[in-house]
Amino acid sequence: MGRPTSYNKQQLLDQIVEQFWQNGLLATPVSQLVKITGVHAVSLYSAFGNKQGLMLAAIDHYGENGCMQIEQQLNQQAPAYQNIKLLLTSLMDRSLDDHAGKGCFLVNSVMEAANSNPQLADRAKLYLERVCHALQLLLERAQQAGELEQSIDCKDAAVFIQSIMFSLRVMARTRGTRKMLQTTIDYGLQAIFNKRD
């Protein structure tokens, strides 16, 4: 029997995200969310409207939390090179520890829903664009501080760094080794900052 409406919404969204992440947005029935969360379908529909609302809320929950963590990392009081390297190294570690091969929920959502549900794909893209913008702002600050050559286009460089982030996820899922992923990080940073540790 499902729980009444007295539940922690953040914890509920964590559970919903996990189900959509494991099984796919479109393939996960609301009945499965009811079973896992213990919340009545009526309560879920009351809170989120319909399954589309549930899926959008899951993307927003994951995207907002993920963006806040990344922005916090990028805004540490350290040179941009170190902050970006820490971000990429942390992503590498998490990707290699992702033995279930779930990848990034936002990227998965874009890939899954691009043709069948553009609203979901567009919502996920907003958060990916937010990450790219945060990277661009950091690179612009680095350029002003003399840490980055003036010839570097910060917007293009931010897109390049985000492509490295995507690559790390894919490489980890296709049995890439730590050495392979670390080499990708090192050469990517060298291309932008013209330095390697």
Protein Blocks (a to p, Z undefined) as FASTA:
>chain_A
ZZdfbdcfklmmmmmmmmmmmnopklpcfklmmmmnopafklmmmmnopamlmmmmmmmm
mmmmmmmmmmmmmmpccdfklmmmmmmmmmmmmmmmmmnonopfklmmmmmmmmmmmmlm
mmmmmmmmmmmmmmmmmmmmmmmnopacfklcfklmmmmmmmmmmmmmmmmmnopafklm
mmmmmmmmmmmnopaZZ
